[in-house]
């Protein structure tokens, strides 16, 4: 597979196509208040400027805009949104390096991958059940997106992406600044939910976990930071849970809640209830709009750049 280089990312047609994909995904303005409509109105000027910054290595991402969204259970989820220009840059990079990452991922990983969904997860679990894998470890990773170790992640990126400038860009996005309406802070760990490139980085970070479990012969099904491990005997399930804990510890992660059950007892995974040979999905409910609990005002960009230039 051809190794992408920075000059390909900065290609005008690649950037234009990247903007179209960002536009299709919609989304709000970032810290600079520039909406998709405003960016498109001066599309050539904006992409030319972005291209120049990328090629001259002067590109620096703006801080992420951190908003709080109601998860629907009374808790808030932090979503950190890049500015439109940065979403375009990330999309351009992902267009070229996406296939490299995809080639690394294991069959057991289902989230954020084209052609994969909860439906495929259900089919796979049913297949394992019919083959006699009736004991289940059900678990998720404690605050995964906020806990990812940057140094470990960048080492993993370097093993896949050989162009140093593309790695540098990814490093900038990982260690981004965040504006929450009160102050600008630098992310010391974690990857932002809301960034274009975060889903593929999440899968890359957990690829070691997938490999370790599969190498030991366990039947793993993972969807982002939620996973189940299926086995024929309860003792195997206990061993699988212990191995999961050890592997995650090496990644500086921890299990949140975990349980060992069987299909006769029934369990729920990704909103689907499994009981013996049945897989039951709740009746479709009308999708509730995600209520925004906190939306910061735009960052004062002149003051921000002044402080950056002065090193304050």
C-alpha positions in Angstrom: 0.0 0.0 0.0 1.3 3.4 -1.0 2.5 5.5 2.0 0.8 8.9 2.0 2.8 12.1 2.4 2.0 15.6 3.6 2.0 17.0 0.1 -0.9 14.7 -0.8 -2.8 15.9 2.2 -2.3 19.5 1.0 -3.5 18.7 -2.5 -6.2 21.2 -3.5 -8.7 18.6 -4.7 -8.1 16.5 -1.5 -8.9 19.6 0.7 -12.0 20.5 -1.4 -13.3 16.9 -1.1 -12.5 17.0 2.6 -14.6 20.1 3.0 -17.6 18.5 1.2 -17.4 15.6 3.6 -17.3 17.9 6.6 -20.3 19.8 5.1 -22.3 16.6 4.7 -21.6 15.8 8.4 -22.9 19.3 9.3 -22.0 20.5 12.7 -21.6 23.8 14.4 -18.8 26.5 14.3 -15.7 26.1 16.4 -14.0 28.5 18.8 -13.6 31.1 16.0 -17.3 31.3 15.3 -16.7 30.4 11.6 -19.7 28.3 10.4 -19.7 25.9 7.5 -21.6 28.6 5.5 -19.0 31.2 6.2 -16.1 28.9 5.4 -17.8 27.9 2.1 -18.4 31.5 1.1 -14.6 32.0 0.8 -13.8 28.3 0.1 -10.9 28.9 -2.3 -9.2 31.5 0.0 -9.7 29.3 3.1 -8.4 26.1 1.5 -5.5 28.0 -0.2 -4.5 29.3 3.2 -4.9 25.9 4.9 -2.8 24.3 2.1 -0.1 26.9 2.5 0.1 26.4 6.2 0.3 22.6 5.8 3.1 22.8 3.2 5.1 25.4 5.1 4.6 23.4 8.4 3.2 26.6 10.0 -0.2 25.0 10.6 -1.5 24.9 14.2 -5.0 23.8 15.1 -7.3 26.2 17.0 -8.5 25.2 20.5 -11.4 22.8 20.6 -14.8 24.1 21.6 -16.0 22.1 24.6 -19.8 21.8 24.9 -21.8 19.7 27.3 -24.6 17.5 26.0 -27.2 15.6 28.0 -26.6 11.9 27.6 -30.3 11.2 28.2 -29.8 9.7 31.7 -29.2 12.9 33.6 -25.5 12.9 33.0 -23.5 15.3 30.8 -21.1 14.2 28.0 -18.3 16.6 27.0 -18.0 17.0 23.2 -15.0 18.9 22.0 -15.5 20.4 18.5 -12.6 21.5 16.2 -13.0 24.6 14.1 -14.2 24.0 10.5 -10.7 24.5 9.1 -9.3 21.8 11.5 -12.1 19.4 10.6 -11.2 19.9 7.0 -7.5 19.2 7.7 -8.3 16.1 9.8 -10.6 14.8 7.1 -8.0 15.2 4.4 -5.5 13.3 6.6 -8.0 10.6 7.4 -8.9 10.1 3.7 -5.3 9.1 3.0 -4.3 7.2 6.2 -7.7 5.6 6.9 -6.9 2.5 4.8 -3.6 2.0 6.7 -5.4 2.0 10.0 -8.2 -0.2 8.7 -5.6 -2.8 7.7 -4.4 -3.0 11.3 -7.8 -3.6 12.9 -9.1 -7.0 14.0 -12.3 -8.7 12.9 -13.7 -8.4 16.5 -13.8 -4.5 16.3 -17.1 -3.2 15.0 -17.4 0.5 15.9 -16.6 3.4 13.6 -15.9 1.1 10.6 -17.6 1.3 7.3 -20.1 -1.5 6.7 -20.1 -2.5 10.4 -22.9 -1.8 12.8 -24.8 -3.2 15.8 -26.7 -5.5 13.5 -23.4 -7.3 12.5 -22.6 -7.5 16.3 -25.9 -9.3 16.9 -25.3 -11.8 14.1 -21.8 -12.6 15.4 -23.0 -13.1 19.0 -25.8 -15.4 17.8 -23.2 -17.3 15.7 -21.0 -17.8 18.8 -24.0 -18.9 20.9 -25.0 -21.5 18.4 -21.4 -22.9 18.5 -21.7 -23.4 22.2 -20.2 -20.2 23.6 -22.8 -19.7 26.3 -20.8 -17.9 29.0 -20.3 -14.1 28.6 -18.0 -11.5 30.1 -19.7 -8.2 29.7 -17.6 -5.1 30.4 -16.7 -1.6 29.5 -13.7 0.6 30.0 -13.8 3.4 32.6 -13.9 6.9 31.0 -12.0 5.6 28.0 -12.0 8.7 25.8 -10.7 10.8 28.7 -8.0 8.3 29.8 -6.1 7.6 26.6 -2.3 8.0 27.2 -0.9 10.3 24.5 2.6 8.9 24.4 1.3 5.3 24.0 -1.1 6.4 21.3 1.6 8.3 19.3 3.9 5.3 19.5 1.1 3.2 17.9 0.5 5.9 15.2 4.2 5.9 14.3 4.2 2.2 13.7 1.5 2.6 11.1 2.2 6.1 9.6 5.7 6.6 8.3 5.4 10.2 7.2 6.8 12.3 10.1 4.8 15.4 9.1 1.5 13.6 9.2 2.5 12.1 12.6 3.3 15.6 13.8 -0.2 16.8 12.7 -1.9 13.9 14.5 0.2 14.7 17.6 -1.0 18.3 17.4 -4.6 17.2 17.3 -4.2 14.7 20.1 -2.6 17.3 22.4 -5.0 20.0 21.5 -6.0 23.0 23.5 -9.6 23.2 24.8 -11.8 26.3 25.3 -14.7 25.7 27.8 -15.9 29.3 28.0 -13.7 30.2 31.0 -10.1 29.3 30.0 -7.9 27.6 27.4 -6.3 24.4 28.7 -4.1 21.8 27.0 -5.3 18.1 26.9 -2.8 16.1 29.1 -4.5 12.8 28.2 -7.6 11.5 26.4 -8.9 12.0 22.9 -11.7 14.4 22.2 -15.1 13.1 21.3 -16.1 15.4 18.5 -12.9 15.3 16.5 -13.0 13.7 13.0 -9.9 11.6 13.7 -10.7 10.4 17.2 -12.8 7.3 16.3 -10.0 5.7 14.2 -7.4 6.6 16.9 -9.7 5.0 19.5 -9.7 1.7 17.5 -6.0 1.9 17.0 -5.4 2.4 20.7 -7.5 -0.7 21.6 -6.1 -2.8 18.8 -3.5 -4.3 21.2 -6.3 -5.3 23.5 -8.1 -7.0 20.6 -4.9 -8.8 19.5 -4.1 -10.1 23.0 -7.6 -11.5 23.6 -7.8 -13.1 20.1 -4.2 -14.5 20.4 -5.3 -16.4 23.5 -8.3 -17.8 21.5 -11.1 -15.8 23.2 -14.2 -14.8 21.2 -14.2 -11.1 21.6 -16.8 -8.6 20.3 -15.9 -5.0 20.9 -17.8 -1.9 20.0 -15.7 1.2 20.9 -15.1 0.9 24.7 -17.9 -1.7 25.3 -17.1 -5.4 24.8 -18.1 -8.9 25.6 -16.0 -12.1 25.6 -17.7 -15.4 24.9 -16.6 -18.8 26.2 -17.8 -22.4 26.6 -17.0 -22.7 30.3 -17.4 -20.3 33.2 -13.8 -20.8 34.2 -12.7 -19.6 30.8 -14.8 -16.5 31.2 -13.1 -15.8 34.6 -9.7 -16.2 33.0 -10.7 -13.9 30.1 -11.8 -11.2 32.6 -8.5 -11.4 34.4 -6.6 -11.2 31.1 -8.6 -8.2 30.1 -7.8 -6.4 33.3 -4.0 -7.0 32.8 -4.0 -5.9 29.2 -5.9 -2.7 29.9 -3.6 -2.0 32.9 -0.6 -2.0 30.5 -2.5 0.6 28.4 -3.1 2.7 31.5 -6.8 1.9 31.4 -9.2 0.4 33.9 -12.4 -1.7 33.6 -15.5 0.1 34.7 -18.2 -2.5 35.4 -17.8 -6.1 34.5 -19.9 -9.2 35.0 -19.9 -12.9 34.0 -23.3 -14.2 32.9 -24.7 -16.9 30.6 -27.4 -16.9 27.9 -29.9 -18.6 30.3 -29.7 -15.7 32.6 -29.7 -13.2 29.8 -27.7 -10.0 29.3 -27.8 -6.7 27.5 -25.2 -5.4 25.1 -25.5 -2.2 23.0 -29.2 -1.9 23.8 -30.0 -5.5 22.6 -31.2 -8.1 25.1 -29.9 -11.6 24.6 -31.8 -14.5 26.3 -31.1 -18.1 25.3 -31.5 -18.1 21.5 -33.4 -14.8 21.4 -32.0 -11.4 20.6 -34.6 -8.7 21.4 -34.5 -5.1 20.4 -36.8 -2.5 22.0 -39.5 -1.0 19.9 -38.2 2.0 18.0 -38.5 5.1 20.0 -38.5 8.6 18.4 -35.0 9.9 18.6 -34.6 12.6 21.2 -32.7 15.6 20.3 -29.4 15.9 22.2 -30.1 18.7 24.7 -27.1 21.1 24.9 -26.4 21.9 28.6 -23.5 24.3 28.0 -22.4 26.1 24.9 -19.5 28.5 25.4 -19.3 31.8 23.7 -16.8 32.1 20.9 -13.2 32.6 22.0 -11.8 36.1 21.6 -9.3 35.2 18.8 -7.3 38.5 18.8 -6.6 38.1 22.5 -5.9 34.4 22.2 -3.3 35.0 19.4 -1.8 37.9 21.4 -1.3 35.7 24.4 0.1 32.9 22.2 2.6 35.2 20.6 3.6 36.7 23.9 4.0 33.2 25.4 1.5 34.1 28.2 
